[in-house]
Amino acid sequence: MADKSPSESSPSRGPDFGFKIWDRSLATITSMGLILGGGWGLFTYFQKRDQDIATRNQEYKLARYKERKELYYPMCKAVGEIASAKTARDAEPAIKNFLALYFGGVHMVSDMTVNQAKKDFYQALQEFTDGPGNQAPPPTLITKANALVKACGESLDLEGVFKEDSGASNSNNRPAN
């Protein structure tokens, strides 16, 4: 047998063997780049989508807060004036204001808790106004007034609407609790 040169002994190693390795390496690197780039694109898409959903939810909460606040504040003021009146006659203007809100727009924006508290207060108010005009508000009316005001405050959800992000509290240089 004759001695063979290294290039003749392995038929897979031809003169273009180095180019094949280079070509396969570039193809692998390109494929990995495409896969990583696509993964990064999906990641940023989902991050942006989640951020947009959170922003829309916060905008909805703020709009709902403003709409409810415009009706709840006058109703709570009327309820407070009725509960603090010395007599039913003294409370007549506040009773008219409450009834206008009770039968008006508050129905459209209130939740179930406020609706129930509003009905309970209305029933206690009916008992109060059916009596003599010189009587003071009974304790049940005052209790129902407090329950209605509390329900309105909870329905406004101030903490949910005006919550701070962790980045916002750090930028204000306030200590964390």
Number of C-alpha atoms within 10 A of each C-alpha: 3 4 7 9 8 9 11 11 10 10 8 10 13 11 8 9 11 10 10 12 11 11 12 11 12 12 12 12 12 12 12 12 12 12 12 12 12 12 12 12 12 12 12 12 12 12 11 12 12 12 12 12 11 12 12 12 13 16 13 13 18 18 13 17 19 13 16 20 17 12 20 26 14 15 25 19 15 22 28 17 19 26 25 15 17 14 18 23 16 16 22 16 14 21 21 12 15 22 14 13 17 17 9 11 14 20 15 10 16 21 15 11 15 23 18 15 20 26 14 19 22 20 14 21 23 12 14 19 19 10 10 11 14 12 14 18 21 13 11 16 22 19 14 22 27 18 19 25 21 15 21 25 16 13 20 21 15 13 9 12 17 11 11 11 9 9 8 11 12 12 9 8 8 9 7 7 3
